Amino acid sequence: MKKSTRAVVKCFENDSKKYYPILIESSFENVEKNIFEVCPKSKRFVVITDDVVRDLHGDRFMAAFKSSTKVDMFVVPNGEATKCREWKAKIEDWMFNELNCHRDCAMIALGGGVVGDLVGFVAATFMRGVPFVQVPTTMLAMVDSSVGGKTAIDTPSGKNLVGAFHQPKLVFMDLSTLKTLPSRQLSNGLCEAIKMAACLDKSFFEFLEANVDAALALDFETTSRIVQRSVEL
C-alpha cells in the first residue's frame, strides 16, 4: 500500500498569502509529478546534492524523472564547509556556462540542511530569483530547516551571515531516506521536534514521550506524525 500524507504550510510574502505543499511520502515515486505541478513554466531542472546523499539516494531520485524534461545533477562535498561563497559561485558558473540556464530553470535541493540552505540562496539570487524545491533527506532538515524559506551561506565572520528569504515551491519528503541516517543524526532531528513540542504543544510532547521507540525505529505513521506536527509548529 502506498503511504503518503500531506500538510499545507501558510506563507506570507509581500503582504499576500502564499501556500506551498509539504508532502510526506515513503518513496520518490510521485516526486516528478508534484515538482512539475508547482513549477509548470520550468523547462530545465537542476538537482544539487552532496557526495554522501548522491551515493545513497541519487540514482533512485534521478530515476523518478521519466519525462523528456532536462534534469541535471551537480554534486558538492558533504559538510558545513560547503555552505560558502566558493561553492555558491561554482554552482552558478556551472549553471551559466555548462547548462546555459535561464529564468526558465528550477532548482532542487536533495540533502540535509547544508544543501538546502546553499541551494535556496543560489535560487534566490540566480537571474534575480528562480523557483526551487526542497527534498530533505535528514530528520533535522525535515522538521526544521527545509521549511520557512531561510537560506544562507557562512562567511569567515560567522554562520549564516549572507542569505535571503526565498520560499520553496514544494517540500517533498521521502521518509525512507531516514533509514540511511547514522543514529546520532536521527536523534539530532528528533531532539529538535522535542524542543518544539516542549515549548509549544503539550500533547505533542506527550506523544513523543510515549512513542520514542517507534520514532527511533522509523515507523512510518509515527514518523510522519512527528514531521507533520513539527512543520505545523
N, C-alpha and C positions, 0 to 999 in steps of 0.2 A: 504494500500500500504506500502510495506517495505521501510523504509527510511534509507539510508546509503550514505556515501561518502568516498573517500579515498584520503589521502595525502601521499607523499613519502618524507622522510627526508634523506638527504645525510650525511653520517657519514664518517669520516676519522680515520682510526685506523691502526697503524703500517705501515704508508705510503701507504696504499692501500685503494681504495674506497670500502665502505660497505654501504649497504642500509637496512633500516628496515621500514616496513609499519606502518603508523598511520591510524587506522580505526576509523571512527566516525559513530556510529550506534544509533539506537533507542531502542535496546534491546540486551540481551546476546545470542540471537538465534544462531548467527554464531561464537560465541567465541571458541567453541571446534574445529571446522574445521580449523579456522585460527591459533590457537595455535599449533595444530598438524602439520600444514603446515610448520611453522617456526622452530619447534622442532621435526623433523622426527625421530631422534635417541633416544629421551627421552622415557623411559618406565614407569616413575613414575612422577607425578606432585604434587607439594607441594604448597598449597594456604596459604598465610599468610594474615590475615586481623585483624582489631581491633574489639572490642566488639560492638561498635556502628554500624559499617558497617555490621558486621555479622548479627545483628538483623534486619537491614533494607534490605539487599540485599544478604546475604549469602546463604539462601535456593534457591533463584532463580538462583544464579550463579552456585551453585553445580548441580542443576537440568539440566543445559545446557549440562553437560557431560553425554552422553548416551552410550558411548562405555565401553568396559571392562577394559580400562586403569585405573590404580590405581590413584585416586585423593584424597588427604588428606588435611584437613584444620587445621591450628593452629591459635589460637586467642590470641592477645595481648591486653593490656589495651589501650584505646583511649588516645591520648595526647602526647605532646612533650617529656615527661619524659620517654616514652618507647624507644626513639631513643638513646639507650645507650649500653654499653658493656654487661651489665647483660642480657638484652633481646636478644641481638645477640647470646650470649652463650646458652641461653635457647632454642632458635630455633635450633641452631646447635646440641645441645645434643639430642633434640627430633628427629631430622633427623637421627642422627647416631644410637641412642640407641633404639628408638621406631619404626622407619621406616626402619632402615638398608639401608639408601640411599647411593648410589654410584655416580659415574660420569654420569650415565645414567638418572639422575633425572633432572627436570627443576622446577624453582620456579615461582610463580605467586603472584604479589603484588596487592591485592584488597583493595583499600582505597585511602586516601589522601597522601600528601607529606611525612608525617612521616613514614607511612608504606612503601611507595615507596623507600625512602632513606635507611631505615633499611634493607629491603629485597634485594635491589640491592647490598648493601655492603656484606650481607651474601652470596649472589650468586657469588660475585666477589672473595670471599676467600674460599668458601666451596670446598674441594677437588681441590684447586687451580683454581676454576672457573667453574661454571655451567651456562647454559642458564637461562634467566629469562624474564618474560613478565610483562609489566606494565598494570594494569587495573584501571586507576584513577577514583575516584568517586566524586571528588570535582572540582570546576571550576579552582581553583588555580593550582591544580595538572595537569589538562588537558592542560591549556595554558602555563604551565611553567615547573614544577618540574619533570613530567614524561618523558620529552624529553631531551636528551643531555647526558645521562649516568653519571651524577654527583651523586654519592652515598656517604653517610657518616653517622656517629653517633656523638652524642655530648659527651663531657667529662666535668669533673668539671672545666677545664680551659677555656671552651668555646664551642660554637656550631660548628658542622661540622668539627672538627679538625682531625678526623680519618676517612679516607674513601678511595675511589678508583674511577677511571673512568671505568665503566662497562656498555656498551650499551645494552639496551634491544633488544630482537629479534623482538618484536612487542609491539605496544601500542594500546590497544583496548579500545575505549571509548564508553560507553553506556550513551547517554545524558539523558536518563530517570532517572538515579541516581541523577541528579542535582535537581530533583523535591523534594527530601527529605532534601535538604540543608537548614539550617537557612539563612534568608535573609542576615545577616552580612557576612557569609562565601561566599555566591554567589557574593556579592558586592566586597569582597576582590579579588576574581578571576577576575572579570570584571575590577577592578582598575589596575591589572597587565596588562591586554590587552590594556587598555587606555594608560598606561605608554609606552608600546612598540610602540603603534601607534603614540603617540606624538613625540617619538624620531626618528622613522624610516619610517613612512608611513602616509603622509598627507591624502590621500584618505580613508585609513582605519579609521583614526581618525574621519573624516567627516561622515563615515558610522556609527560609534559607536554613534556619537552625534545625528544623525538622527533616530537611531533605539534603543534608550535606553529603551523605554517601551517594545518593542518586546523582547529585551535581558533579561530584568527582568522577563518577562512572560515566558521565556524559549521556545519561538517559535523555532521549530526545524531548519528551514532554516537559521534563523538569528544566532542562537547559533552555528550551525555547521560552518557557515562562520567565526564567531569570533574565534572559536577554531582553525580552519584550518589556518587562516591568522596569528594568534599568533604563532602557531607552525612553520610556514614558516619563520617568522621573528626571 
